[in-house]
């Protein structure tokens, strides 16, 4: 699994002009699922997300986690994180999991993140979404379960 984390002061998702999710301070998580991923991987990545010290403490140092600051997470399915752009000009997405597996593990990641005490909002799996955010920092990190 791959998670692109963006520390935000706010983020929201619209589908067909309708607001489906919104958060204040916290993380926008763009989540991609690979074909070899499973529930164990989803839970581990959620725990890594929850424990990352990427929020400022009183001295302005990144010493606090999303749990420490009481932030929320907006998780959006993003199969394009598995794009292969090595050949030609059109990306290939054959490295992404098939939709049924991806949706199941997207839900598992969201549930595991919520179990860590983080309020979780979700985009709409498989929908064309308009994602709005105010990146705080800016601060963006890529977590890849293949990296351990």
N, CA, C and O of each residue as an XYZ file, in Angstrom:
592
protein
N       0.845     -1.183      0.000
C       0.000      0.000      0.000
C       0.881      1.233      0.000
O       2.009      1.219      0.493
N       0.348      2.278     -0.555
C       1.030      3.566     -0.559
C       0.069      4.622     -0.036
O      -1.102      4.666     -0.413
N       0.588      5.466      0.837
C      -0.218      6.556      1.388
C       0.544      7.855      1.215
O       1.648      8.008      1.737
N      -0.036      8.778      0.493
C       0.525     10.114      0.363
C      -0.172     10.965      1.416
O      -1.372     11.224      1.324
N       0.593     11.400      2.420
C       0.044     12.162      3.543
C       0.318     13.638      3.344
O       1.455     14.042      3.101
N      -0.724     14.436      3.447
C      -0.577     15.879      3.378
C      -1.153     16.469      4.656
O      -2.339     16.321      4.953
N      -0.282     17.141      5.403
C      -0.755     17.814      6.612
C      -1.580     19.016      6.152
O      -1.115     19.831      5.355
N      -2.806     19.117      6.661
C      -3.719     20.149      6.174
C      -4.321     20.950      7.318
O      -4.446     20.470      8.444
N      -4.691     22.186      6.996
C      -5.497     22.953      7.943
C      -6.981     22.683      7.686
O      -7.821     22.869      8.566
N      -7.290     22.235      6.446
C      -8.633     21.762      6.119
C      -8.577     21.024      4.791
O      -7.691     21.255      3.968
N      -9.551     20.121      4.599
C      -9.664     19.389      3.342
C     -11.107     18.926      3.180
O     -11.822     18.718      4.161
N     -11.518     18.769      1.934
C     -12.888     18.351      1.653
C     -12.950     17.628      0.316
O     -12.064     17.770     -0.528
N     -14.013     16.850      0.139
C     -14.241     16.106     -1.097
C     -15.675     16.355     -1.565
O     -16.623     16.324     -0.780
N     -15.799     16.604     -2.873
C     -17.106     16.715     -3.511
C     -17.222     15.653     -4.590
O     -16.249     15.337     -5.274
N     -18.420     15.107     -4.737
C     -18.745     14.190     -5.823
C     -20.004     14.722     -6.490
O     -21.025     14.915     -5.830
N     -19.934     14.959     -7.790
C     -21.068     15.512     -8.539
C     -21.609     16.779     -7.886
O     -22.821     16.980     -7.821
N     -20.711     17.628     -7.406
C     -21.097     18.903     -6.803
C     -21.582     18.809     -5.370
O     -21.849     19.836     -4.747
N     -21.703     17.606     -4.831
C     -22.184     17.401     -3.461
C     -21.001     17.169     -2.520
O     -20.115     16.365     -2.811
N     -20.995     17.880     -1.393
C     -19.957     17.661     -0.392
C     -20.200     16.303      0.260
O     -21.290     16.049      0.771
N     -19.186     15.424      0.247
C     -19.349     14.099      0.858
C     -18.496     13.929      2.107
O     -18.761     13.038      2.914
N     -17.474     14.770      2.284
C     -16.610     14.674      3.462
C     -15.815     15.955      3.614
O     -15.486     16.622      2.632
N     -15.509     16.291      4.868
C     -14.685     17.476      5.143
C     -14.062     17.326      6.525
O     -14.657     16.748      7.434
N     -12.850     17.860      6.663
C     -12.160     17.892      7.959
C     -11.528     19.259      8.156
O     -11.336     20.024      7.210
N     -11.208     19.544      9.419
C     -10.392     20.701      9.762
C      -8.944     20.238      9.821
O      -8.517     19.464      8.964
N      -8.176     20.689     10.810
C      -6.767     20.320     10.890
C      -6.555     18.812     10.993
O      -7.271     18.111     11.709
N      -5.561     18.337     10.266
C      -5.233     16.909     10.303
C      -4.474     16.483      9.073
O      -3.535     17.152      8.643
N      -4.894     15.343      8.499
C      -4.210     14.772      7.346
C      -5.189     14.450      6.229
O      -6.260     13.891      6.465
N      -4.807     14.810      5.015
C      -5.436     14.262      3.829
C      -4.572     13.078      3.436
O      -3.372     13.232      3.209
N      -5.168     11.900      3.354
C      -4.438     10.678      3.012
C      -4.945     10.193      1.662
O      -6.105      9.802      1.528
N      -4.066     10.221      0.658
C      -4.375      9.622     -0.630
C      -3.824      8.205     -0.567
O      -2.620      8.020     -0.395
N      -4.694      7.193     -0.703
C      -4.321      5.810     -0.429
C      -4.421      4.945     -1.672
O      -5.472      4.862     -2.307
N      -3.311      4.302     -2.009
C      -3.281      3.352     -3.115
C      -3.034      1.952     -2.593
O      -2.295      1.759     -1.628
N      -3.660      0.973     -3.239
C      -3.553     -0.421     -2.830
C      -2.917     -1.222     -3.962
O      -3.290     -1.075     -5.126
N      -1.952     -2.070     -3.607
C      -1.308     -2.948     -4.564
C      -1.917     -4.343     -4.523
O      -2.585     -4.693     -3.550
N      -1.699     -5.143     -5.558
C      -2.337     -6.456     -5.641
C      -1.895     -7.448     -4.567
O      -2.632     -8.390     -4.276
N      -0.740     -7.272     -3.980
C      -0.250     -8.201     -2.964
C      -0.553     -7.773     -1.545
O      -0.093     -8.409     -0.597
N      -1.320     -6.703     -1.379
C      -1.606     -6.167     -0.052
C      -2.731     -6.946      0.633
O      -3.535     -7.609     -0.022
N      -2.770     -6.849      1.975
C      -3.804     -7.504      2.756
C      -4.136     -6.693      3.988
O      -3.622     -5.589      4.170
N      -5.000     -7.238      4.839
C      -5.442     -6.537      6.047
C      -4.289     -6.210      6.985
O      -4.283     -5.153      7.616
N      -3.314     -7.108      7.081
C      -2.165     -6.858      7.948
C      -1.396     -5.630      7.472
O      -0.964     -4.806      8.278
N      -1.230     -5.518      6.175
C      -0.540     -4.359      5.597
C      -1.345     -3.086      5.870
O      -0.777     -2.057      6.238
N      -2.667     -3.157      5.689
C      -3.522     -1.987      5.918
C      -3.423     -1.515      7.366
O      -3.292     -0.319      7.625
N      -3.485     -2.453      8.307
C      -3.383     -2.094      9.724
C      -2.032     -1.507     10.079
O      -1.951     -0.532     10.827
N      -0.972     -2.094      9.547
C       0.372     -1.590      9.815
C       0.582     -0.190      9.277
O       1.193      0.650      9.938
N       0.072      0.067      8.067
C       0.222      1.393      7.479
C      -0.603      2.426      8.253
O      -0.183      3.572      8.410
N      -1.765      2.015      8.729
C      -2.588      2.924      9.545
C      -1.871      3.270     10.848
O      -1.880      4.426     11.270
N      -1.255      2.284     11.483
C      -0.507      2.560     12.725
C       0.676      3.486     12.455
O       0.955      4.380     13.255
N       1.376      3.282     11.333
C       2.481      4.190     10.969
C       1.960      5.606     10.767
O       2.572      6.571     11.225
N       0.833      5.728     10.082
C       0.223      7.038      9.843
C      -0.105      7.720     11.163
O       0.228      8.888     11.363
N      -0.756      6.994     12.061
C      -1.186      7.563     13.344
C      -0.010      7.973     14.213
O      -0.112      8.943     14.965
N       1.093      7.265     14.129
C       2.223      7.519     15.007
C       3.255      8.506     14.500
O       4.141      8.915     15.250
N       3.153      8.896     13.236
C       4.149      9.827     12.689
C       4.111     11.166     13.416
O       3.052     11.770     13.586
N       5.262     11.606     13.833
C       5.369     12.905     14.528
C       5.635     13.988     13.485
O       6.781     14.338     13.206
N       4.549     14.507     12.920
C       4.665     15.482     11.834
C       3.895     16.767     12.112
O       3.708     17.594     11.219
N       3.453     16.929     13.351
C       2.762     18.155     13.753
C       3.620     18.900     14.767
O       4.360     18.293     15.540
N       3.510     20.204     14.751
C       4.371     21.048     15.577
C       3.988     20.987     17.051
O       2.813     20.914     17.412
N       5.025     21.019     17.890
C       4.823     21.159     19.334
C       4.867     22.655     19.676
O       4.873     23.494     18.776
N       4.897     22.985     20.961
C       4.890     24.388     21.401
C       6.109     25.166     20.906
O       6.049     26.387     20.756
N       7.216     24.460     20.651
C       8.440     25.119     20.158
C       8.512     25.141     18.635
O       9.493     25.620     18.067
N       7.480     24.624     17.972
C       7.476     24.624     16.516
C       8.184     23.434     15.891
O       8.339     23.390     14.671
N       8.615     22.473     16.691
C       9.287     21.275     16.173
C       8.245     20.208     15.846
O       7.206     20.127     16.501
N       8.521     19.402     14.846
C       7.588     18.336     14.473
C       7.758     17.153     15.427
O       8.438     16.178     15.111
N       7.135     17.256     16.585
C       7.239     16.241     17.640
C       5.912     15.616     18.022
O       5.871     14.777     18.922
N       4.816     16.002     17.362
C       3.511     15.508     17.775
C       2.840     14.747     16.626
O       3.000     15.091     15.455
N       2.096     13.717     16.987
C       1.367     12.928     15.995
C      -0.035     13.496     15.809
O      -0.455     14.391     16.544
N      -0.743     12.979     14.838
C      -2.128     13.393     14.618
C      -2.985     13.064     15.837
O      -3.924     13.797     16.151
N      -2.669     11.968     16.526
C      -3.384     11.606     17.756
C      -3.116     12.655     18.828
O      -4.038     13.095     19.514
N      -1.846     13.058     18.972
C      -1.453     14.045     19.989
C      -2.173     15.379     19.816
O      -2.528     16.034     20.797
N      -2.386     15.780     18.554
C      -2.987     17.097     18.303
C      -4.503     17.022     18.138
O      -5.155     18.049     17.947
N      -5.063     15.829     18.208
C      -6.513     15.683     18.054
C      -6.993     15.974     16.648
O      -8.111     16.455     16.460
N      -6.156     15.685     15.653
C      -6.521     15.943     14.261
C      -7.405     14.856     13.680
O      -7.570     13.786     14.266
N      -7.964     15.146     12.530
C      -8.807     14.201     11.801
C      -8.092     13.785     10.520
O      -7.104     14.401     10.118
N      -8.600     12.741      9.892
C      -8.045     12.273      8.621
C      -9.159     12.190      7.588
O     -10.259     11.716      7.871
N      -8.854     12.656      6.402
C      -9.721     12.477      5.243
C      -8.982     11.522      4.321
O      -7.919     11.860      3.799
N      -9.535     10.329      4.116
C      -8.869      9.287      3.331
C      -9.574      9.153      1.987
O     -10.785      8.945      1.918
N      -8.784      9.278      0.920
C      -9.290      9.247     -0.448
C      -8.565      8.142     -1.206
O      -7.335      8.110     -1.236
N      -9.317      7.246     -1.813
C      -8.735      6.187     -2.632
C      -8.034      6.799     -3.837
O      -8.575      7.686     -4.497
N      -6.810      6.311     -4.121
C      -6.001      6.936     -5.174
C      -5.163      5.868     -5.883
O      -3.973      5.728     -5.598
N      -5.773      5.112     -6.805
C      -5.047      4.042     -7.496
C      -3.894      4.573     -8.334
O      -2.981      3.818     -8.667
N      -3.918      5.866     -8.683
C      -2.850      6.422     -9.514
C      -1.506      6.480     -8.794
O      -0.486      6.756     -9.425
N      -1.485      6.226     -7.478
C      -0.201      6.135     -6.780
C       0.610      4.941     -7.262
O       1.806      4.853     -6.984
N      -0.025      4.025     -7.979
C       0.659      2.869     -8.553
C       0.904      3.025    -10.051
O       1.108      2.032    -10.749
N       0.885      4.247    -10.547
C       1.133      4.490    -11.969
C       2.559      4.111    -12.348
O       3.503      4.369    -11.600
N       2.702      3.505    -13.506
C       4.013      3.213    -14.077
C       4.199      4.164    -15.254
O       3.486      4.080    -16.254
N       5.156      5.061    -15.123
C       5.389      6.081    -16.158
C       6.717      5.874    -16.864
O       7.240      6.797    -17.488
N       7.264      4.675    -16.770
C       8.592      4.426    -17.344
C       8.595      4.374    -18.864
O       9.626      4.634    -19.484
N       7.460      4.042    -19.478
C       7.436      3.915    -20.938
C       6.332      4.789    -21.509
O       5.222      4.852    -20.983
N       6.664      5.444    -22.576
C       5.665      6.232    -23.285
C       5.192      7.436    -22.499
O       5.818      7.871    -21.533
N       4.065      7.956    -22.947
C       3.517      9.152    -22.313
C       2.196      8.890    -21.606
O       1.648      9.791    -20.971
N       1.676      7.671    -21.707
C       0.434      7.323    -21.026
C       0.772      6.383    -19.870
O       1.329      5.308    -20.095
N       0.445      6.771    -18.644
C       0.747      5.908    -17.497
C      -0.029      4.595    -17.570
O      -1.148      4.539    -18.078
N       0.590      3.556    -17.052
C      -0.066      2.258    -16.904
C      -0.431      2.091    -15.437
O       0.339      2.462    -14.551
N      -1.603      1.533    -15.186
C      -2.060      1.342    -13.812
C      -2.202     -0.140    -13.467
O      -2.939     -0.501    -12.549
N      -1.497     -0.993    -14.203
C      -1.597     -2.438    -13.956
C      -0.983     -2.831    -12.618
O      -1.217     -3.944    -12.147
N      -0.209     -1.955    -11.996
C       0.384     -2.235    -10.696
C      -0.561     -2.011     -9.525
O      -0.215     -2.318     -8.385
N      -1.747     -1.482     -9.793
C      -2.737     -1.244     -8.738
C      -3.594     -2.493     -8.549
O      -3.768     -3.285     -9.476
N      -4.117     -2.657     -7.357
C      -4.993     -3.783     -7.056
C      -6.307     -3.666     -7.820
O      -6.734     -2.570     -8.183
N      -6.936     -4.807     -8.055
C      -8.256     -4.779     -8.693
C      -9.248     -4.134     -7.728
O      -9.052     -4.172     -6.513
N     -10.315     -3.540     -8.271
C     -11.214     -2.718     -7.442
C     -11.801     -3.400     -6.200
O     -11.879     -2.765     -5.148
N     -12.213     -4.662     -6.284
C     -12.816     -5.299     -5.093
C     -11.820     -5.388     -3.949
O     -12.162     -5.084     -2.806
N     -10.592     -5.800     -4.242
C      -9.556     -5.878     -3.213
C      -9.227     -4.483     -2.699
O      -9.121     -4.267     -1.492
N      -9.067     -3.539     -3.620
C      -8.714     -2.173     -3.230
C      -9.769     -1.567     -2.313
O      -9.425     -0.923     -1.322
N     -11.036     -1.761     -2.623
C     -12.096     -1.190     -1.790
C     -12.104     -1.828     -0.402
O     -12.283     -1.141      0.604
N     -11.909     -3.140     -0.356
C     -11.883     -3.831      0.944
C     -10.726     -3.333      1.808
O     -10.901     -3.106      3.004
N      -9.545     -3.163      1.211
C      -8.381     -2.729      1.993
C      -8.415     -1.235      2.298
O      -7.866     -0.796      3.309
N      -9.045     -0.463      1.445
C      -9.291      0.957      1.739
C     -10.141      1.051      3.007
O      -9.834      1.830      3.909
N     -11.200      0.262      3.069
C     -12.070      0.244      4.255
C     -11.307     -0.256      5.479
O     -11.490      0.271      6.577
N     -10.458     -1.261      5.303
C      -9.670     -1.797      6.423
C      -8.701     -0.751      6.962
O      -8.543     -0.625      8.176
N      -8.049      0.003      6.072
C      -7.142      1.073      6.491
C      -7.910      2.131      7.278
O      -7.459      2.566      8.337
N      -9.064      2.546      6.766
C      -9.881      3.569      7.443
C     -10.303      3.085      8.829
O     -10.249      3.845      9.796
N     -10.719      1.833      8.928
C     -11.138      1.278     10.223
C      -9.966      1.205     11.186
O     -10.122      1.511     12.368
N      -8.799      0.807     10.706
C      -7.614      0.721     11.567
C      -7.181      2.108     12.034
O      -6.744      2.266     13.174
N      -7.294      3.100     11.178
C      -6.952      4.468     11.553
C      -7.930      4.976     12.616
O      -7.517      5.620     13.580
N      -9.194      4.694     12.447
C     -10.200      5.090     13.433
C      -9.959      4.381     14.769
O     -10.187      4.963     15.829
N      -9.504      3.139     14.721
C      -9.209      2.386     15.950
C      -8.052      3.006     16.724
O      -7.898      2.752     17.919
N      -7.244      3.812     16.055
C      -6.144      4.525     16.712
C      -6.640      5.797     17.400
O      -5.852      6.515     18.016
N      -7.931      6.078     17.300
C      -8.512      7.249     17.953
C      -8.605      8.475     17.072
O      -8.787      9.586     17.570
N      -8.483      8.288     15.776
C      -8.501      9.409     14.838
C      -9.879      9.478     14.165
O     -10.335      8.484     13.602
N     -10.540     10.627     14.216
C     -11.780     10.759     13.445
C     -11.464     10.640     11.956
O     -10.584     11.337     11.451
N     -12.171      9.767     11.258
C     -11.886      9.486      9.849
C     -13.103      9.836      8.988
O     -14.220      9.387      9.248
N     -12.859     10.637      7.972
C     -13.835     10.910      6.921
C     -13.310     10.235      5.657
O     -12.105     10.024      5.519
N     -14.205      9.901      4.742
C     -13.811      9.187      3.529
C     -14.329      9.866      2.278
O     -15.393     10.484      2.260
N     -13.528      9.725      1.233
C     -14.041     10.055     -0.086
C     -14.991      8.933     -0.495
O     -15.317      8.064      0.314
N     -15.429      8.955     -1.742
C     -16.320      7.909     -2.240
C     -15.521      7.019     -3.182
O     -15.111      7.448     -4.260
N     -15.306      5.779     -2.766
C     -14.478      4.851     -3.532
C     -15.000      4.716     -4.960
O     -16.192      4.504     -5.181
N     -14.091      4.842     -5.919
C     -14.416      4.643     -7.324
C     -15.080      5.819     -8.017
O     -15.298      5.782     -9.228
N     -15.402      6.858     -7.270
C     -16.066      8.018     -7.863
C     -15.047      9.024     -8.374
O     -13.903      9.050     -7.920
N     -15.464      9.842     -9.311
C     -14.653     10.990     -9.715
C     -14.880     12.060     -8.656
O     -15.996     12.550     -8.482
N     -13.816     12.415     -7.955
C     -13.925     13.319     -6.809
C     -13.178     14.621     -7.072
O     -12.164     14.644     -7.770
N     -13.694     15.691     -6.508
C     -12.995     16.966     -6.461
C     -12.472     17.094     -5.032
O     -13.250     17.207     -4.084
N     -11.165     17.074     -4.891
C     -10.535     17.136     -3.570
C      -9.951     18.527     -3.388
O      -9.162     18.994     -4.209
N     -10.347     19.183     -2.303
C      -9.830     20.503     -1.980
C      -9.061     20.418     -0.681
O      -9.465     19.713      0.243
N      -7.944     21.142     -0.609
C      -7.165     21.126      0.617
C      -6.354     22.393      0.756
O      -6.041     23.075     -0.219
N      -6.027     22.683      1.995
C      -5.044     23.711      2.301
C      -3.915     22.979      2.992
O      -4.028     22.586      4.154
N      -2.807     22.796      2.254
C      -1.657     22.058      2.767
C      -0.950     22.938      3.794
O      -0.577     24.073      3.497
N      -0.771     22.418      4.978
C      -0.166     23.152      6.092
C       1.330     22.911      6.091
O       1.786     21.822      6.442
N       2.086     23.900      5.706
C       3.552     23.774      5.710
C       4.171     24.417      4.480
O       4.793     25.472      4.603
N       4.030     23.839      3.325
C       3.423     22.566      2.995
C       4.232     21.398      3.561
O       5.453     21.464      3.701
N       3.515     20.346      3.875
C       4.127     19.160      4.476
C       3.474     17.949      3.843
O       2.299     17.674      4.086
N       4.236     17.216      3.025
C       3.738     16.052      2.295
C       4.751     14.932      2.400
O       5.945     15.141      2.184
N       4.268     13.724      2.739
C       5.131     12.544      2.857
C       4.508     11.372      2.124
O       3.285     11.270      2.036
N       5.347     10.484      1.596
C       4.882      9.251      0.988
C       5.293      8.074      1.861
O       6.476      7.877      2.139
N       4.301      7.290      2.292
C       4.565      6.044      3.006
C       4.300      4.894      2.061
O       3.270      4.863      1.388
N       5.221      3.952      2.007
C       5.056      2.779      1.161
C       5.269      1.555      2.033
O       6.323      1.409      2.651
N       4.273      0.670      2.088
C       4.385     -0.514      2.941
C       5.560     -1.389      2.532
O       6.066     -2.154      3.352
N       6.002     -1.295      1.292
C       7.162     -2.065      0.833
C       8.451     -1.611      1.497
O       9.442     -2.341      1.492
N       8.448     -0.409      2.070
C       9.633      0.128      2.736
C       9.747     -0.341      4.182
O      10.726     -0.025      4.856
N       8.767     -1.086      4.662
C       8.828     -1.620      6.029
C       8.286     -0.753      7.030
O       8.285     -1.099      8.211
